[in-house]
Amino acid sequence: AFSTETGDVLGRIYTGGQPASLALLPDGRTLAAVSALDNRIFVIDMDGLTLRATYSFEGLFGFGSILALSPDGSYGYISSTGTGEVIKFDISSGNEVGRLKDLSTPAQITVTKDGGTLVVVDTSANEVVFADSSLMIAKYKMTAAEVYPGANFTIFNKAVLNSDESYGVIGSQDS
């Protein structure tokens, strides 16, 4: 933790893992840290700079496993690149709620404003998968290579939706 006014280090928060990506939860006082390569999410109290909870999951989180939240912040979605799944879990308890299966190597996840749809970038398949977030099943997909053969999605490419969510844009690391 560091001061934004001086740059001074305020303390360290020991997790016992390998925190890679961080997400601020809707209360503005709690942070979730995805631990790459050991399938855990750490819940951190930002005021006390302490580890509040550790959630463990069956799967394989990579550096592209970046936490996405439902609009109300009650659910988290995390990609398990090693098992080809997206895991849905309760943010307050860490209990798993469901899994979107049969993906290749999912990475970035975008959640629609109403929380009803997950837009998942499947990097090996070079696809964007649209899934029902309550049922955790794929509805349809967009395969970019069918339109542009040079398309290449990586763990850094995230789908971004316009303000009324009538279309989206994704970057491509053209091969």
C-alpha positions in Angstrom: 0.0 0.0 0.0 1.3 3.5 -0.8 0.4 7.1 -0.3 -0.9 8.9 -3.4 0.2 12.2 -1.9 3.8 11.3 -1.1 4.5 8.0 -2.7 5.5 6.6 0.7 5.0 2.9 1.4 2.2 2.6 4.0 2.5 -1.1 4.6 2.4 -4.6 3.1 -0.5 -6.9 2.9 0.7 -10.5 3.2 -1.5 -12.9 1.2 0.7 -16.0 1.0 0.0 -16.1 -2.7 0.9 -14.4 -6.0 -1.6 -11.5 -6.4 -1.6 -10.4 -10.0 -4.8 -8.4 -10.8 -6.8 -6.3 -8.4 -10.4 -5.2 -8.4 -12.0 -2.7 -6.1 -15.4 -4.0 -4.8 -18.5 -1.7 -4.9 -18.2 -0.7 -1.3 -15.0 1.2 -2.1 -13.2 -0.2 0.9 -12.6 -3.8 -0.1 -10.3 -5.2 -2.7 -10.2 -8.5 -4.4 -6.8 -9.8 -5.6 -6.6 -12.7 -8.0 -3.6 -15.0 -7.2 -2.2 -16.2 -10.5 -1.2 -19.9 -10.8 -2.7 -21.0 -7.5 -6.4 -20.5 -8.0 -7.2 -18.2 -5.1 -8.8 -14.8 -4.6 -7.8 -12.7 -1.6 -10.3 -10.3 -0.1 -8.5 -7.3 1.4 -9.7 -4.7 3.8 -8.3 -1.4 2.3 -8.8 0.6 5.5 -6.9 -1.8 7.8 -4.6 -3.1 5.1 -5.3 -6.6 6.2 -6.3 -9.9 4.5 -9.9 -10.5 5.3 -10.5 -13.8 3.5 -9.1 -16.3 1.0 -11.3 -18.1 -1.5 -9.9 -21.2 -3.2 -11.2 -22.7 -6.4 -10.7 -25.8 -8.5 -9.2 -24.6 -11.8 -6.1 -22.8 -13.1 -5.9 -19.0 -12.9 -3.4 -17.4 -15.3 -2.3 -13.9 -15.8 -5.3 -13.3 -18.0 -7.7 -14.3 -15.2 -9.0 -10.8 -14.3 -11.9 -10.6 -11.9 -15.2 -9.2 -13.4 -18.1 -8.2 -11.1 -21.9 -8.3 -11.5 -23.3 -4.7 -11.6 -24.5 -5.0 -8.0 -21.1 -6.4 -6.9 -22.7 -9.6 -5.4 -21.1 -12.0 -7.9 -17.6 -12.4 -9.2 -16.6 -14.0 -12.5 -13.1 -15.4 -13.0 -11.6 -17.2 -16.0 -9.9 -20.5 -15.4 -7.6 -20.6 -18.4 -6.2 -24.1 -17.6 -9.6 -25.8 -17.4 -11.4 -23.7 -20.1 -14.1 -22.4 -17.7 -15.5 -19.2 -16.2 -16.3 -19.6 -12.5 -19.2 -17.6 -11.0 -19.0 -17.1 -7.2 -20.6 -15.2 -4.4 -18.4 -12.3 -3.5 -19.4 -12.2 0.2 -18.8 -15.9 0.9 -16.6 -17.2 -1.9 -19.1 -20.0 -2.6 -19.1 -21.2 -6.2 -22.4 -20.6 -7.9 -21.8 -22.0 -11.4 -19.4 -22.6 -14.3 -19.4 -21.8 -17.9 -17.7 -24.8 -19.5 -16.4 -25.9 -22.9 -14.2 -23.0 -23.6 -10.6 -23.2 -24.8 -8.6 -20.6 -22.9 -10.9 -17.9 -21.6 -9.4 -14.7 -20.3 -11.0 -11.3 -20.2 -14.7 -11.0 -19.1 -17.1 -8.1 -19.7 -20.4 -8.0 -17.9 -23.4 -6.2 -19.4 -25.0 -3.4 -17.4 -28.0 -5.5 -16.5 -25.7 -8.4 -15.5 -27.5 -10.8 -17.8 -24.8 -11.5 -20.2 -21.1 -12.3 -19.9 -18.9 -11.4 -22.9 -15.8 -13.8 -22.7 -12.7 -13.6 -24.8 -11.6 -17.1 -25.6 -8.0 -16.6 -26.7 -7.0 -19.9 -28.2 -10.2 -20.1 -30.2 -10.0 -16.4 -31.2 -13.6 -16.1 -30.3 -15.9 -13.8 -28.2 -18.4 -16.0 -26.4 -21.7 -14.5 -25.2 -23.1 -16.4 -22.2 -26.2 -16.2 -20.0 -24.8 -15.3 -16.5 -27.7 -16.8 -14.5 -27.6 -20.2 -16.3 -23.8 -20.1 -17.1 -24.3 -21.4 -20.6 -23.1 -20.0 -23.9 -25.8 -18.4 -26.1 -23.7 -17.6 -29.2 -20.2 -16.6 -30.3 -18.3 -14.4 -32.7 -15.4 -16.0 -34.4 -13.2 -13.1 -35.6 -11.1 -15.2 -38.0 -14.2 -16.0 -40.1 -14.3 -12.3 -41.0 -10.7 -11.3 -40.7 -8.2 -14.3 -40.9 -5.4 -12.4 -39.1 -7.4 -11.8 -35.9 -5.6 -12.9 -32.8 -7.0 -12.3 -29.3 -4.6 -12.5 -26.3 -5.1 -12.2 -22.5 -4.8 -8.4 -22.9 -7.8 -8.0 -25.3 -11.1 -7.2 -23.6 -14.4 -6.5 -25.2 -15.8 -3.0 -24.5 -19.4 -2.2 -25.1 -20.8 1.1 -26.2 -23.1 3.1 -23.9 -26.4 1.4 -25.0 -24.6 -2.0 -25.5 -25.8 -2.3 -29.1 -22.3 -3.1 -30.2 -18.8 -3.8 -28.8 -15.2 -3.3 -29.8 -12.2 -5.6 -29.2 -8.6 -5.1 -30.1 -6.7 -7.7 -32.0 -3.0 -8.5 -31.9 -3.0 -9.4 -35.6 -0.9 -12.4 -36.4 
